[in-house]
Amino acid sequence: MRSPRTRERALELAFLAPAALYLLLFFAYPVGKNVVMSFQEYTTRTFFTGEAPWVGLDNYAAVLGSSLFTQALLNTVLFTVGSILGQFVLGLAIAVFFQRRFPLSGLLRSLLLLPWLVPLIVTSAVWRWMLDQDNGVINRAIGALPLLDARPGWLTSTSLALLAVVVVNIWIGIPFNTTILYGGLQEIPEELYEAGSLDGATGWTAFRHITWPLLRPVVTVVLVLGVVYTLKVLDIILGLTGGGPANATQTLSTQSYELSFRQFDFGQGAALGNVLIVISLVFAVVYLRANRRAVDE
C-alpha cells in the first residue's frame, strides 16, 4: 500500500466495488437463478418442501414443443418488427422536423415526452377505453364520419388485436426514438450542410449523404435497445388484451408470464424466458457485427 501505484489500484477497486456488488446482486444472481430453475421442476410445491427435482432439458422440450410456441414466436416477430419500424420511422421524421427552429418548438418537444412519462398501466387503461368497441372514442369518431357505420373490435377481433397493440406500443416508443435521434442530429456540424448545399446536396440528397452516415452510430443504439425492450414488452399487452383473443396477441414474454404466474410452472416459465434472452443476444450480436462491417466498408 506504500507504493503510489498500489494505492491508486486499491482506490480504483474501492470505487468499482459498489457497482460490481450491485451487478452481482440484481443482475448476475437473478439471471443465474433463472437458468438453474429452467432445468428443475420448480412449482409452488417447491416453496413448501424446498425440493426442485432436476429434469434436464425437459422444460425446454415442453415449451418449444408446445402448440402455442409457434404462434407466440410469430406474434413476437410481428409485434417487434411492426413496433420498431413505426417507432423509428416516425421518431426520425419528428426529430428531423424539430431541427428547424420555430415558435413553441421547445414546448412541443417537451410535450412529446408525455407518452414516455405516463405509467404503462395507465397508458394501457386509457387506450383500452379509447379502443373499446361500443363506447371507445375511436369508434365514435369513425361512426361520425359520413358513409361509415362500422364499429371494429380493435381488441376483440383476432385479425385486429395485434395491430392495435402494435399501434399503442408505437405511440409509447416514439418519444424515446425522437429524443435519442434528435440528440444525434444536433451533433452533426452545420458546416457540413452548408458545404453540401454549395454542391447541390439539399433535401433528400443531404439526408442520404450527410445526415444518415453520421447518424448511423446513434441509429445502432436506438435499434438495438428498441428491439431488446420490445421483445420483453409485457404490461401493455396484458393491460390491453391479456394475450387474447384466442391467443392472437400472445407473445413469448406473455406466455412466459402465463406459465410462471398463472400456471405456476416456474421451470417452464424460466426456460421460455431464457429462450427470449438468447433471441435478444443473437439479434444484438448479428446486428452489431453487420453494422460494423458496413461501417468498415
Secondary structure as UniProt FT lines:
FT   HELIX           4..23
FT   HELIX           24..28
FT   HELIX           29..37
FT   TURN            38..39
FT   HELIX           44..49
FT   TURN            56..57
FT   HELIX           58..64
FT   HELIX           67..97
FT   TURN            98..99
FT   TURN            103..104
FT   HELIX           105..111
FT   TURN            112..113
FT   HELIX           114..117
FT   HELIX           120..130
FT   TURN            133..135
FT   HELIX           137..144
FT   TURN            146..147
FT   TURN            154..156
FT   TURN            158..160
FT   HELIX           161..186
FT   HELIX           190..198
FT   TURN            199..200
FT   HELIX           204..206
FT   HELIX           207..211
FT   HELIX           212..231
FT   HELIX           235..240
FT   TURN            241..243
FT   TURN            246..249
FT   HELIX           252..261
FT   HELIX           266..296
//
